[in-house]
Amino acid sequence: MFFYTYVLQSKKDDQKYIGLSSNLKQRLEEHKQGKSLATKFRLPFELIYFEACLNKTDAKRREKYLKTTQGRRFLGLRLIEYKRTRAFGSER
């Protein structure tokens, strides 16, 4: 069983939400339906990043890290890198 740490970005205000779940697909559906109090007022959301961990402890540790300033920088750099490689990949 995997545990997922994930990042959503609101299309309404560009704010990010960082969470964890053992069932990512179901959890994303709950967010989409407005069942999460933390995100229901910032719908719609887009999944912009996720990681799979082998146990809940590691997923919680990763979620906590991504919520720090250093973790947010890491996410920013990963997303920039992803967008750059995606743009160049389409030209090949």
BELRA-V561033 format. One record per residue. N is the residue number from 1. PHI is phi in whole degrees, -180 to 180 (none if undefined). PSI is psi in whole degrees, -180 to 180 (none if undefined). Layout:
# BELRA-V561033
n=N phi=PHI psi=PSI
n=N phi=PHI psi=PSI
This chain:
# BELRA-V561033
n=1 phi=none psi=136
n=2 phi=-103 psi=155
n=3 phi=-121 psi=135
n=4 phi=-111 psi=134
n=5 phi=-103 psi=130
n=6 phi=-137 psi=159
n=7 phi=-129 psi=126
n=8 phi=-109 psi=148
n=9 phi=-123 psi=129
n=10 phi=-73 psi=131
n=11 phi=-79 psi=-12
n=12 phi=-81 psi=-47
n=13 phi=-133 psi=10
n=14 phi=64 psi=9
n=15 phi=-74 psi=151
n=16 phi=-105 psi=149
n=17 phi=-125 psi=129
n=18 phi=-116 psi=128
n=19 phi=-148 psi=-178
n=20 phi=-142 psi=154
n=21 phi=-160 psi=154
n=22 phi=-90 psi=-13
n=23 phi=-132 psi=89
n=24 phi=-62 psi=-44
n=25 phi=-60 psi=-46
n=26 phi=-65 psi=-42
n=27 phi=-65 psi=-39
n=28 phi=-64 psi=-38
n=29 phi=-65 psi=-39
n=30 phi=-62 psi=-42
n=31 phi=-62 psi=-47
n=32 phi=-59 psi=-37
n=33 phi=-84 psi=1
n=34 phi=76 psi=22
n=35 phi=-83 psi=-7
n=36 phi=-102 psi=119
n=37 phi=-60 psi=-33
n=38 phi=-70 psi=-23
n=39 phi=-123 psi=-10
n=40 phi=-62 psi=-26
n=41 phi=-90 psi=0
n=42 phi=-120 psi=21
n=43 phi=-67 psi=152
n=44 phi=-84 psi=162
n=45 phi=-118 psi=159
n=46 phi=-128 psi=134
n=47 phi=-74 psi=119
n=48 phi=-111 psi=-14
n=49 phi=-166 psi=144
n=50 phi=-155 psi=157
n=51 phi=-135 psi=145
n=52 phi=-104 psi=135
n=53 phi=-122 psi=154
n=54 phi=-80 psi=-18
n=55 phi=-146 psi=162
n=56 phi=-66 psi=-35
n=57 phi=-60 psi=-46
n=58 phi=-65 psi=-40
n=59 phi=-65 psi=-41
n=60 phi=-65 psi=-42
n=61 phi=-62 psi=-42
n=62 phi=-68 psi=-41
n=63 phi=-60 psi=-46
n=64 phi=-61 psi=-42
n=65 phi=-63 psi=-46
n=66 phi=-65 psi=-20
n=67 phi=-85 psi=-7
n=68 phi=-84 psi=168
n=69 phi=-60 psi=-44
n=70 phi=-64 psi=-40
n=71 phi=-66 psi=-39
n=72 phi=-67 psi=-36
n=73 phi=-64 psi=-44
n=74 phi=-56 psi=-48
n=75 phi=-61 psi=-45
n=76 phi=-59 psi=-45
n=77 phi=-67 psi=-40
n=78 phi=-63 psi=-40
n=79 phi=-70 psi=-37
n=80 phi=-63 psi=-45
n=81 phi=-62 psi=-42
n=82 phi=-63 psi=-47
n=83 phi=-63 psi=-38
n=84 phi=-67 psi=-47
n=85 phi=-69 psi=-33
n=86 phi=-67 psi=-40
n=87 phi=-67 psi=-44
n=88 phi=-72 psi=-33
n=89 phi=-64 psi=-29
n=90 phi=-77 psi=-15
n=91 phi=-90 psi=-14
n=92 phi=-77 psi=none
